[in-house]
Amino acid sequence: MQNEMRIPNKSLFKLDEVCTLTGVKPYVLRFWESEFEQLRPILSSTGQKLFEHKDLDAVMQIKHLLFDKKMTIEQAKFEFDKLVAVDSDSDLEVLDESQNTEQQEQTLAASMEIVNESLRRTETEKLSEAKILLNDIILATESVQRAYNWV
């Protein structure tokens, strides 16, 4: 779809860096900012525009729609809105799946704790029953010893 570009590993880019990386003139980029609401750079404390990675991706998508596909601004806006909506839906699906997985993990952990507690209780109950049986055996043995004077 688009020419692959190598984006430096940093979080923010100045206007001239974006223009160099994307091959878009500064006045064109400023115009696109006014036309495409998704393209919103951050203003630094000095008033300088700083672009994020998502902004570079947006510039490349807009450039592709306008220059490669020869769309009008209105057509490109419509297509770009559809692309952004699909990306948002995908992000929401990933987030939902992540939350579902987290909930499932929590449910599984709680279930395992209940099973472990039940096993501990069962083992304790078995030990208590064994202790009672052993005491009964000891009492029976003592009773036999006394009856036959084996003591």
Phi and psi in radians as a Rosetta constraint file:
Dihedral C 1 N 2 CA 2 C 2 CIRCULARHARMONIC -2.122 0.35
Dihedral N 2 CA 2 C 2 N 3 CIRCULARHARMONIC 2.798 0.35
Dihedral C 2 N 3 CA 3 C 3 CIRCULARHARMONIC -1.217 0.35
Dihedral N 3 CA 3 C 3 N 4 CIRCULARHARMONIC 2.329 0.35
Dihedral C 3 N 4 CA 4 C 4 CIRCULARHARMONIC -1.313 0.35
Dihedral N 4 CA 4 C 4 N 5 CIRCULARHARMONIC 2.331 0.35
Dihedral C 4 N 5 CA 5 C 5 CIRCULARHARMONIC -2.155 0.35
Dihedral N 5 CA 5 C 5 N 6 CIRCULARHARMONIC 2.661 0.35
Dihedral C 5 N 6 CA 6 C 6 CIRCULARHARMONIC -1.610 0.35
Dihedral N 6 CA 6 C 6 N 7 CIRCULARHARMONIC 1.988 0.35
Dihedral C 6 N 7 CA 7 C 7 CIRCULARHARMONIC -1.678 0.35
Dihedral N 7 CA 7 C 7 N 8 CIRCULARHARMONIC 2.183 0.35
Dihedral C 7 N 8 CA 8 C 8 CIRCULARHARMONIC -1.010 0.35
Dihedral N 8 CA 8 C 8 N 9 CIRCULARHARMONIC 2.656 0.35
Dihedral C 8 N 9 CA 9 C 9 CIRCULARHARMONIC -1.456 0.35
Dihedral N 9 CA 9 C 9 N 10 CIRCULARHARMONIC 1.342 0.35
Dihedral C 9 N 10 CA 10 C 10 CIRCULARHARMONIC -2.570 0.35
Dihedral N 10 CA 10 C 10 N 11 CIRCULARHARMONIC 2.845 0.35
Dihedral C 10 N 11 CA 11 C 11 CIRCULARHARMONIC -1.537 0.35
Dihedral N 11 CA 11 C 11 N 12 CIRCULARHARMONIC -0.551 0.35
Dihedral C 11 N 12 CA 12 C 12 CIRCULARHARMONIC -2.231 0.35
Dihedral N 12 CA 12 C 12 N 13 CIRCULARHARMONIC 2.556 0.35
Dihedral C 12 N 13 CA 13 C 13 CIRCULARHARMONIC -2.261 0.35
Dihedral N 13 CA 13 C 13 N 14 CIRCULARHARMONIC 2.443 0.35
Dihedral C 13 N 14 CA 14 C 14 CIRCULARHARMONIC -1.342 0.35
Dihedral N 14 CA 14 C 14 N 15 CIRCULARHARMONIC 2.850 0.35
Dihedral C 14 N 15 CA 15 C 15 CIRCULARHARMONIC -0.952 0.35
Dihedral N 15 CA 15 C 15 N 16 CIRCULARHARMONIC -0.813 0.35
Dihedral C 15 N 16 CA 16 C 16 CIRCULARHARMONIC -1.160 0.35
Dihedral N 16 CA 16 C 16 N 17 CIRCULARHARMONIC -0.560 0.35
Dihedral C 16 N 17 CA 17 C 17 CIRCULARHARMONIC -1.168 0.35
Dihedral N 17 CA 17 C 17 N 18 CIRCULARHARMONIC -0.734 0.35
Dihedral C 17 N 18 CA 18 C 18 CIRCULARHARMONIC -1.089 0.35
Dihedral N 18 CA 18 C 18 N 19 CIRCULARHARMONIC -0.758 0.35
Dihedral C 18 N 19 CA 19 C 19 CIRCULARHARMONIC -1.088 0.35
Dihedral N 19 CA 19 C 19 N 20 CIRCULARHARMONIC -0.743 0.35
Dihedral C 19 N 20 CA 20 C 20 CIRCULARHARMONIC -1.143 0.35
Dihedral N 20 CA 20 C 20 N 21 CIRCULARHARMONIC -0.794 0.35
Dihedral C 20 N 21 CA 21 C 21 CIRCULARHARMONIC -1.163 0.35
Dihedral N 21 CA 21 C 21 N 22 CIRCULARHARMONIC -0.650 0.35
Dihedral C 21 N 22 CA 22 C 22 CIRCULARHARMONIC -1.709 0.35
Dihedral N 22 CA 22 C 22 N 23 CIRCULARHARMONIC -0.281 0.35
Dihedral C 22 N 23 CA 23 C 23 CIRCULARHARMONIC 1.321 0.35
Dihedral N 23 CA 23 C 23 N 24 CIRCULARHARMONIC 0.444 0.35
Dihedral C 23 N 24 CA 24 C 24 CIRCULARHARMONIC -1.918 0.35
Dihedral N 24 CA 24 C 24 N 25 CIRCULARHARMONIC 2.375 0.35
Dihedral C 24 N 25 CA 25 C 25 CIRCULARHARMONIC -1.209 0.35
Dihedral N 25 CA 25 C 25 N 26 CIRCULARHARMONIC 2.613 0.35
Dihedral C 25 N 26 CA 26 C 26 CIRCULARHARMONIC -1.009 0.35
Dihedral N 26 CA 26 C 26 N 27 CIRCULARHARMONIC -0.716 0.35
Dihedral C 26 N 27 CA 27 C 27 CIRCULARHARMONIC -1.179 0.35
Dihedral N 27 CA 27 C 27 N 28 CIRCULARHARMONIC -0.559 0.35
Dihedral C 27 N 28 CA 28 C 28 CIRCULARHARMONIC -1.198 0.35
Dihedral N 28 CA 28 C 28 N 29 CIRCULARHARMONIC -0.763 0.35
Dihedral C 28 N 29 CA 29 C 29 CIRCULARHARMONIC -1.081 0.35
Dihedral N 29 CA 29 C 29 N 30 CIRCULARHARMONIC -0.741 0.35
Dihedral C 29 N 30 CA 30 C 30 CIRCULARHARMONIC -1.093 0.35
Dihedral N 30 CA 30 C 30 N 31 CIRCULARHARMONIC -0.676 0.35
Dihedral C 30 N 31 CA 31 C 31 CIRCULARHARMONIC -1.137 0.35
Dihedral N 31 CA 31 C 31 N 32 CIRCULARHARMONIC -0.768 0.35
Dihedral C 31 N 32 CA 32 C 32 CIRCULARHARMONIC -1.074 0.35
Dihedral N 32 CA 32 C 32 N 33 CIRCULARHARMONIC -0.616 0.35
Dihedral C 32 N 33 CA 33 C 33 CIRCULARHARMONIC -1.034 0.35
Dihedral N 33 CA 33 C 33 N 34 CIRCULARHARMONIC -0.635 0.35
Dihedral C 33 N 34 CA 34 C 34 CIRCULARHARMONIC -1.348 0.35
Dihedral N 34 CA 34 C 34 N 35 CIRCULARHARMONIC -0.409 0.35
Dihedral C 34 N 35 CA 35 C 35 CIRCULARHARMONIC -1.672 0.35
Dihedral N 35 CA 35 C 35 N 36 CIRCULARHARMONIC -0.595 0.35
Dihedral C 35 N 36 CA 36 C 36 CIRCULARHARMONIC -1.919 0.35
Dihedral N 36 CA 36 C 36 N 37 CIRCULARHARMONIC 1.918 0.35
Dihedral C 36 N 37 CA 37 C 37 CIRCULARHARMONIC -1.153 0.35
Dihedral N 37 CA 37 C 37 N 38 CIRCULARHARMONIC -0.369 0.35
Dihedral C 37 N 38 CA 38 C 38 CIRCULARHARMONIC -1.317 0.35
Dihedral N 38 CA 38 C 38 N 39 CIRCULARHARMONIC -0.298 0.35
Dihedral C 38 N 39 CA 39 C 39 CIRCULARHARMONIC -1.653 0.35
Dihedral N 39 CA 39 C 39 N 40 CIRCULARHARMONIC 1.561 0.35
Dihedral C 39 N 40 CA 40 C 40 CIRCULARHARMONIC -2.246 0.35
Dihedral N 40 CA 40 C 40 N 41 CIRCULARHARMONIC 1.721 0.35
Dihedral C 40 N 41 CA 41 C 41 CIRCULARHARMONIC -1.224 0.35
Dihedral N 41 CA 41 C 41 N 42 CIRCULARHARMONIC 2.813 0.35
Dihedral C 41 N 42 CA 42 C 42 CIRCULARHARMONIC -1.497 0.35
Dihedral N 42 CA 42 C 42 N 43 CIRCULARHARMONIC 2.464 0.35
Dihedral C 42 N 43 CA 43 C 43 CIRCULARHARMONIC -1.686 0.35
Dihedral N 43 CA 43 C 43 N 44 CIRCULARHARMONIC 2.216 0.35
Dihedral C 43 N 44 CA 44 C 44 CIRCULARHARMONIC -1.316 0.35
Dihedral N 44 CA 44 C 44 N 45 CIRCULARHARMONIC 3.046 0.35
Dihedral C 44 N 45 CA 45 C 45 CIRCULARHARMONIC -1.116 0.35
Dihedral N 45 CA 45 C 45 N 46 CIRCULARHARMONIC -0.385 0.35
Dihedral C 45 N 46 CA 46 C 46 CIRCULARHARMONIC -1.621 0.35
Dihedral N 46 CA 46 C 46 N 47 CIRCULARHARMONIC 0.046 0.35
Dihedral C 46 N 47 CA 47 C 47 CIRCULARHARMONIC 1.526 0.35
Dihedral N 47 CA 47 C 47 N 48 CIRCULARHARMONIC 0.109 0.35
Dihedral C 47 N 48 CA 48 C 48 CIRCULARHARMONIC -1.435 0.35
Dihedral N 48 CA 48 C 48 N 49 CIRCULARHARMONIC 2.423 0.35
Dihedral C 48 N 49 CA 49 C 49 CIRCULARHARMONIC -1.375 0.35
Dihedral N 49 CA 49 C 49 N 50 CIRCULARHARMONIC 2.279 0.35
Dihedral C 49 N 50 CA 50 C 50 CIRCULARHARMONIC -2.162 0.35
Dihedral N 50 CA 50 C 50 N 51 CIRCULARHARMONIC 2.274 0.35
Dihedral C 50 N 51 CA 51 C 51 CIRCULARHARMONIC -1.852 0.35
Dihedral N 51 CA 51 C 51 N 52 CIRCULARHARMONIC 2.497 0.35
Dihedral C 51 N 52 CA 52 C 52 CIRCULARHARMONIC -1.657 0.35
Dihedral N 52 CA 52 C 52 N 53 CIRCULARHARMONIC 3.019 0.35
Dihedral C 52 N 53 CA 53 C 53 CIRCULARHARMONIC -0.981 0.35
Dihedral N 53 CA 53 C 53 N 54 CIRCULARHARMONIC -0.729 0.35
Dihedral C 53 N 54 CA 54 C 54 CIRCULARHARMONIC -1.088 0.35
Dihedral N 54 CA 54 C 54 N 55 CIRCULARHARMONIC -0.545 0.35
Dihedral C 54 N 55 CA 55 C 55 CIRCULARHARMONIC -1.206 0.35
Dihedral N 55 CA 55 C 55 N 56 CIRCULARHARMONIC -0.691 0.35
Dihedral C 55 N 56 CA 56 C 56 CIRCULARHARMONIC -1.102 0.35
Dihedral N 56 CA 56 C 56 N 57 CIRCULARHARMONIC -0.728 0.35
Dihedral C 56 N 57 CA 57 C 57 CIRCULARHARMONIC -1.064 0.35
Dihedral N 57 CA 57 C 57 N 58 CIRCULARHARMONIC -0.747 0.35
Dihedral C 57 N 58 CA 58 C 58 CIRCULARHARMONIC -1.091 0.35
Dihedral N 58 CA 58 C 58 N 59 CIRCULARHARMONIC -0.761 0.35
Dihedral C 58 N 59 CA 59 C 59 CIRCULARHARMONIC -1.047 0.35
Dihedral N 59 CA 59 C 59 N 60 CIRCULARHARMONIC -0.761 0.35
Dihedral C 59 N 60 CA 60 C 60 CIRCULARHARMONIC -1.161 0.35
Dihedral N 60 CA 60 C 60 N 61 CIRCULARHARMONIC -0.652 0.35
Dihedral C 60 N 61 CA 61 C 61 CIRCULARHARMONIC -1.169 0.35
Dihedral N 61 CA 61 C 61 N 62 CIRCULARHARMONIC -0.764 0.35
Dihedral C 61 N 62 CA 62 C 62 CIRCULARHARMONIC -1.109 0.35
Dihedral N 62 CA 62 C 62 N 63 CIRCULARHARMONIC -0.762 0.35
Dihedral C 62 N 63 CA 63 C 63 CIRCULARHARMONIC -1.033 0.35
Dihedral N 63 CA 63 C 63 N 64 CIRCULARHARMONIC -0.757 0.35
Dihedral C 63 N 64 CA 64 C 64 CIRCULARHARMONIC -1.067 0.35
Dihedral N 64 CA 64 C 64 N 65 CIRCULARHARMONIC -0.798 0.35
Dihedral C 64 N 65 CA 65 C 65 CIRCULARHARMONIC -1.119 0.35
Dihedral N 65 CA 65 C 65 N 66 CIRCULARHARMONIC -0.741 0.35
Dihedral C 65 N 66 CA 66 C 66 CIRCULARHARMONIC -1.415 0.35
Dihedral N 66 CA 66 C 66 N 67 CIRCULARHARMONIC -0.802 0.35
Dihedral C 66 N 67 CA 67 C 67 CIRCULARHARMONIC -1.537 0.35
Dihedral N 67 CA 67 C 67 N 68 CIRCULARHARMONIC -0.768 0.35
Dihedral C 67 N 68 CA 68 C 68 CIRCULARHARMONIC -1.442 0.35
Dihedral N 68 CA 68 C 68 N 69 CIRCULARHARMONIC -0.779 0.35
Dihedral C 68 N 69 CA 69 C 69 CIRCULARHARMONIC -1.567 0.35
Dihedral N 69 CA 69 C 69 N 70 CIRCULARHARMONIC -0.087 0.35
Dihedral C 69 N 70 CA 70 C 70 CIRCULARHARMONIC 1.009 0.35
Dihedral N 70 CA 70 C 70 N 71 CIRCULARHARMONIC 0.693 0.35
Dihedral C 70 N 71 CA 71 C 71 CIRCULARHARMONIC -1.464 0.35
Dihedral N 71 CA 71 C 71 N 72 CIRCULARHARMONIC 2.755 0.35
Dihedral C 71 N 72 CA 72 C 72 CIRCULARHARMONIC -1.355 0.35
Dihedral N 72 CA 72 C 72 N 73 CIRCULARHARMONIC 2.955 0.35
Dihedral C 72 N 73 CA 73 C 73 CIRCULARHARMONIC -1.017 0.35
Dihedral N 73 CA 73 C 73 N 74 CIRCULARHARMONIC -0.800 0.35
Dihedral C 73 N 74 CA 74 C 74 CIRCULARHARMONIC -1.085 0.35
Dihedral N 74 CA 74 C 74 N 75 CIRCULARHARMONIC -0.767 0.35
Dihedral C 74 N 75 CA 75 C 75 CIRCULARHARMONIC -1.103 0.35
Dihedral N 75 CA 75 C 75 N 76 CIRCULARHARMONIC -0.755 0.35
Dihedral C 75 N 76 CA 76 C 76 CIRCULARHARMONIC -1.116 0.35
Dihedral N 76 CA 76 C 76 N 77 CIRCULARHARMONIC -0.700 0.35
Dihedral C 76 N 77 CA 77 C 77 CIRCULARHARMONIC -1.033 0.35
Dihedral N 77 CA 77 C 77 N 78 CIRCULARHARMONIC -0.814 0.35
Dihedral C 77 N 78 CA 78 C 78 CIRCULARHARMONIC -1.058 0.35
Dihedral N 78 CA 78 C 78 N 79 CIRCULARHARMONIC -0.856 0.35
Dihedral C 78 N 79 CA 79 C 79 CIRCULARHARMONIC -1.117 0.35
Dihedral N 79 CA 79 C 79 N 80 CIRCULARHARMONIC -0.747 0.35
Dihedral C 79 N 80 CA 80 C 80 CIRCULARHARMONIC -1.122 0.35
Dihedral N 80 CA 80 C 80 N 81 CIRCULARHARMONIC -0.703 0.35
Dihedral C 80 N 81 CA 81 C 81 CIRCULARHARMONIC -1.044 0.35
Dihedral N 81 CA 81 C 81 N 82 CIRCULARHARMONIC -0.712 0.35
Dihedral C 81 N 82 CA 82 C 82 CIRCULARHARMONIC -1.113 0.35
Dihedral N 82 CA 82 C 82 N 83 CIRCULARHARMONIC -0.758 0.35
Dihedral C 82 N 83 CA 83 C 83 CIRCULARHARMONIC -1.074 0.35
Dihedral N 83 CA 83 C 83 N 84 CIRCULARHARMONIC -0.775 0.35
Dihedral C 83 N 84 CA 84 C 84 CIRCULARHARMONIC -1.133 0.35
Dihedral N 84 CA 84 C 84 N 85 CIRCULARHARMONIC -0.692 0.35
Dihedral C 84 N 85 CA 85 C 85 CIRCULARHARMONIC -1.114 0.35
Dihedral N 85 CA 85 C 85 N 86 CIRCULARHARMONIC -0.736 0.35
Dihedral C 85 N 86 CA 86 C 86 CIRCULARHARMONIC -1.105 0.35
Dihedral N 86 CA 86 C 86 N 87 CIRCULARHARMONIC -0.765 0.35
Dihedral C 86 N 87 CA 87 C 87 CIRCULARHARMONIC -1.077 0.35
Dihedral N 87 CA 87 C 87 N 88 CIRCULARHARMONIC -0.727 0.35
Dihedral C 87 N 88 CA 88 C 88 CIRCULARHARMONIC -1.114 0.35
Dihedral N 88 CA 88 C 88 N 89 CIRCULARHARMONIC -0.752 0.35
Dihedral C 88 N 89 CA 89 C 89 CIRCULARHARMONIC -1.078 0.35
Dihedral N 89 CA 89 C 89 N 90 CIRCULARHARMONIC -0.737 0.35
Dihedral C 89 N 90 CA 90 C 90 CIRCULARHARMONIC -1.091 0.35
Dihedral N 90 CA 90 C 90 N 91 CIRCULARHARMONIC -0.754 0.35
Dihedral C 90 N 91 CA 91 C 91 CIRCULARHARMONIC -1.080 0.35
Dihedral N 91 CA 91 C 91 N 92 CIRCULARHARMONIC -0.727 0.35
Dihedral C 91 N 92 CA 92 C 92 CIRCULARHARMONIC -1.141 0.35
Dihedral N 92 CA 92 C 92 N 93 CIRCULARHARMONIC -0.689 0.35
Dihedral C 92 N 93 CA 93 C 93 CIRCULARHARMONIC -1.099 0.35
Dihedral N 93 CA 93 C 93 N 94 CIRCULARHARMONIC -0.752 0.35
Dihedral C 93 N 94 CA 94 C 94 CIRCULARHARMONIC -1.107 0.35
Dihedral N 94 CA 94 C 94 N 95 CIRCULARHARMONIC -0.736 0.35
Dihedral C 94 N 95 CA 95 C 95 CIRCULARHARMONIC -1.108 0.35
Dihedral N 95 CA 95 C 95 N 96 CIRCULARHARMONIC -0.787 0.35
Dihedral C 95 N 96 CA 96 C 96 CIRCULARHARMONIC -1.046 0.35
Dihedral N 96 CA 96 C 96 N 97 CIRCULARHARMONIC -0.793 0.35
Dihedral C 96 N 97 CA 97 C 97 CIRCULARHARMONIC -1.079 0.35
Dihedral N 97 CA 97 C 97 N 98 CIRCULARHARMONIC -0.704 0.35
Dihedral C 97 N 98 CA 98 C 98 CIRCULARHARMONIC -1.116 0.35
Dihedral N 98 CA 98 C 98 N 99 CIRCULARHARMONIC -0.780 0.35
Dihedral C 98 N 99 CA 99 C 99 CIRCULARHARMONIC -1.152 0.35
Dihedral N 99 CA 99 C 99 N 100 CIRCULARHARMONIC -0.706 0.35
Dihedral C 99 N 100 CA 100 C 100 CIRCULARHARMONIC -1.073 0.35
Dihedral N 100 CA 100 C 100 N 101 CIRCULARHARMONIC -0.765 0.35
Dihedral C 100 N 101 CA 101 C 101 CIRCULARHARMONIC -1.075 0.35
Dihedral N 101 CA 101 C 101 N 102 CIRCULARHARMONIC -0.751 0.35
Dihedral C 101 N 102 CA 102 C 102 CIRCULARHARMONIC -1.104 0.35
Dihedral N 102 CA 102 C 102 N 103 CIRCULARHARMONIC -0.748 0.35
Dihedral C 102 N 103 CA 103 C 103 CIRCULARHARMONIC -1.120 0.35
Dihedral N 103 CA 103 C 103 N 104 CIRCULARHARMONIC -0.716 0.35
Dihedral C 103 N 104 CA 104 C 104 CIRCULARHARMONIC -1.104 0.35
Dihedral N 104 CA 104 C 104 N 105 CIRCULARHARMONIC -0.708 0.35
Dihedral C 104 N 105 CA 105 C 105 CIRCULARHARMONIC -1.102 0.35
Dihedral N 105 CA 105 C 105 N 106 CIRCULARHARMONIC -0.732 0.35
Dihedral C 105 N 106 CA 106 C 106 CIRCULARHARMONIC -1.139 0.35
Dihedral N 106 CA 106 C 106 N 107 CIRCULARHARMONIC -0.731 0.35
Dihedral C 106 N 107 CA 107 C 107 CIRCULARHARMONIC -1.110 0.35
Dihedral N 107 CA 107 C 107 N 108 CIRCULARHARMONIC -0.759 0.35
Dihedral C 107 N 108 CA 108 C 108 CIRCULARHARMONIC -1.092 0.35
Dihedral N 108 CA 108 C 108 N 109 CIRCULARHARMONIC -0.765 0.35
Dihedral C 108 N 109 CA 109 C 109 CIRCULARHARMONIC -1.085 0.35
Dihedral N 109 CA 109 C 109 N 110 CIRCULARHARMONIC -0.730 0.35
Dihedral C 109 N 110 CA 110 C 110 CIRCULARHARMONIC -1.135 0.35
Dihedral N 110 CA 110 C 110 N 111 CIRCULARHARMONIC -0.728 0.35
Dihedral C 110 N 111 CA 111 C 111 CIRCULARHARMONIC -1.097 0.35
Dihedral N 111 CA 111 C 111 N 112 CIRCULARHARMONIC -0.743 0.35
Dihedral C 111 N 112 CA 112 C 112 CIRCULARHARMONIC -1.097 0.35
Dihedral N 112 CA 112 C 112 N 113 CIRCULARHARMONIC -0.686 0.35
Dihedral C 112 N 113 CA 113 C 113 CIRCULARHARMONIC -1.128 0.35
Dihedral N 113 CA 113 C 113 N 114 CIRCULARHARMONIC -0.704 0.35
Dihedral C 113 N 114 CA 114 C 114 CIRCULARHARMONIC -1.107 0.35
Dihedral N 114 CA 114 C 114 N 115 CIRCULARHARMONIC -0.784 0.35
Dihedral C 114 N 115 CA 115 C 115 CIRCULARHARMONIC -1.086 0.35
Dihedral N 115 CA 115 C 115 N 116 CIRCULARHARMONIC -0.796 0.35
Dihedral C 115 N 116 CA 116 C 116 CIRCULARHARMONIC -1.066 0.35
Dihedral N 116 CA 116 C 116 N 117 CIRCULARHARMONIC -0.742 0.35
Dihedral C 116 N 117 CA 117 C 117 CIRCULARHARMONIC -1.113 0.35
Dihedral N 117 CA 117 C 117 N 118 CIRCULARHARMONIC -0.711 0.35
Dihedral C 117 N 118 CA 118 C 118 CIRCULARHARMONIC -1.097 0.35
Dihedral N 118 CA 118 C 118 N 119 CIRCULARHARMONIC -0.761 0.35
Dihedral C 118 N 119 CA 119 C 119 CIRCULARHARMONIC -1.099 0.35
Dihedral N 119 CA 119 C 119 N 120 CIRCULARHARMONIC -0.744 0.35
Dihedral C 119 N 120 CA 120 C 120 CIRCULARHARMONIC -1.065 0.35
Dihedral N 120 CA 120 C 120 N 121 CIRCULARHARMONIC -0.770 0.35
Dihedral C 120 N 121 CA 121 C 121 CIRCULARHARMONIC -1.092 0.35
Dihedral N 121 CA 121 C 121 N 122 CIRCULARHARMONIC -0.763 0.35
Dihedral C 121 N 122 CA 122 C 122 CIRCULARHARMONIC -1.080 0.35
Dihedral N 122 CA 122 C 122 N 123 CIRCULARHARMONIC -0.767 0.35
Dihedral C 122 N 123 CA 123 C 123 CIRCULARHARMONIC -1.114 0.35
Dihedral N 123 CA 123 C 123 N 124 CIRCULARHARMONIC -0.729 0.35
Dihedral C 123 N 124 CA 124 C 124 CIRCULARHARMONIC -1.114 0.35
Dihedral N 124 CA 124 C 124 N 125 CIRCULARHARMONIC -0.747 0.35
Dihedral C 124 N 125 CA 125 C 125 CIRCULARHARMONIC -1.105 0.35
Dihedral N 125 CA 125 C 125 N 126 CIRCULARHARMONIC -0.718 0.35
Dihedral C 125 N 126 CA 126 C 126 CIRCULARHARMONIC -1.101 0.35
Dihedral N 126 CA 126 C 126 N 127 CIRCULARHARMONIC -0.737 0.35
Dihedral C 126 N 127 CA 127 C 127 CIRCULARHARMONIC -1.105 0.35
Dihedral N 127 CA 127 C 127 N 128 CIRCULARHARMONIC -0.710 0.35
Dihedral C 127 N 128 CA 128 C 128 CIRCULARHARMONIC -1.105 0.35
Dihedral N 128 CA 128 C 128 N 129 CIRCULARHARMONIC -0.752 0.35
Dihedral C 128 N 129 CA 129 C 129 CIRCULARHARMONIC -1.104 0.35
Dihedral N 129 CA 129 C 129 N 130 CIRCULARHARMONIC -0.725 0.35
Dihedral C 129 N 130 CA 130 C 130 CIRCULARHARMONIC -1.111 0.35
Dihedral N 130 CA 130 C 130 N 131 CIRCULARHARMONIC -0.693 0.35
Dihedral C 130 N 131 CA 131 C 131 CIRCULARHARMONIC -1.098 0.35
Dihedral N 131 CA 131 C 131 N 132 CIRCULARHARMONIC -0.756 0.35
Dihedral C 131 N 132 CA 132 C 132 CIRCULARHARMONIC -1.084 0.35
Dihedral N 132 CA 132 C 132 N 133 CIRCULARHARMONIC -0.783 0.35
Dihedral C 132 N 133 CA 133 C 133 CIRCULARHARMONIC -1.083 0.35
Dihedral N 133 CA 133 C 133 N 134 CIRCULARHARMONIC -0.752 0.35
Dihedral C 133 N 134 CA 134 C 134 CIRCULARHARMONIC -1.102 0.35
Dihedral N 134 CA 134 C 134 N 135 CIRCULARHARMONIC -0.719 0.35
Dihedral C 134 N 135 CA 135 C 135 CIRCULARHARMONIC -1.086 0.35
Dihedral N 135 CA 135 C 135 N 136 CIRCULARHARMONIC -0.709 0.35
Dihedral C 135 N 136 CA 136 C 136 CIRCULARHARMONIC -1.078 0.35
Dihedral N 136 CA 136 C 136 N 137 CIRCULARHARMONIC -0.728 0.35
Dihedral C 136 N 137 CA 137 C 137 CIRCULARHARMONIC -1.120 0.35
Dihedral N 137 CA 137 C 137 N 138 CIRCULARHARMONIC -0.752 0.35
Dihedral C 137 N 138 CA 138 C 138 CIRCULARHARMONIC -1.075 0.35
Dihedral N 138 CA 138 C 138 N 139 CIRCULARHARMONIC -0.786 0.35
Dihedral C 138 N 139 CA 139 C 139 CIRCULARHARMONIC -1.092 0.35
Dihedral N 139 CA 139 C 139 N 140 CIRCULARHARMONIC -0.715 0.35
Dihedral C 139 N 140 CA 140 C 140 CIRCULARHARMONIC -1.141 0.35
Dihedral N 140 CA 140 C 140 N 141 CIRCULARHARMONIC -0.711 0.35
Dihedral C 140 N 141 CA 141 C 141 CIRCULARHARMONIC -1.106 0.35
Dihedral N 141 CA 141 C 141 N 142 CIRCULARHARMONIC -0.799 0.35
Dihedral C 141 N 142 CA 142 C 142 CIRCULARHARMONIC -1.084 0.35
Dihedral N 142 CA 142 C 142 N 143 CIRCULARHARMONIC -0.662 0.35
Dihedral C 142 N 143 CA 143 C 143 CIRCULARHARMONIC -1.139 0.35
Dihedral N 143 CA 143 C 143 N 144 CIRCULARHARMONIC -0.733 0.35
Dihedral C 143 N 144 CA 144 C 144 CIRCULARHARMONIC -1.149 0.35
Dihedral N 144 CA 144 C 144 N 145 CIRCULARHARMONIC -0.745 0.35
Dihedral C 144 N 145 CA 145 C 145 CIRCULARHARMONIC -1.054 0.35
Dihedral N 145 CA 145 C 145 N 146 CIRCULARHARMONIC -0.733 0.35
Dihedral C 145 N 146 CA 146 C 146 CIRCULARHARMONIC -1.200 0.35
Dihedral N 146 CA 146 C 146 N 147 CIRCULARHARMONIC -0.689 0.35
Dihedral C 146 N 147 CA 147 C 147 CIRCULARHARMONIC -1.115 0.35
Dihedral N 147 CA 147 C 147 N 148 CIRCULARHARMONIC -0.629 0.35
Dihedral C 147 N 148 CA 148 C 148 CIRCULARHARMONIC -1.814 0.35
Dihedral N 148 CA 148 C 148 N 149 CIRCULARHARMONIC 0.177 0.35
Dihedral C 148 N 149 CA 149 C 149 CIRCULARHARMONIC 0.959 0.35
Dihedral N 149 CA 149 C 149 N 150 CIRCULARHARMONIC 0.790 0.35
Dihedral C 149 N 150 CA 150 C 150 CIRCULARHARMONIC -1.550 0.35
Dihedral N 150 CA 150 C 150 N 151 CIRCULARHARMONIC -0.027 0.35
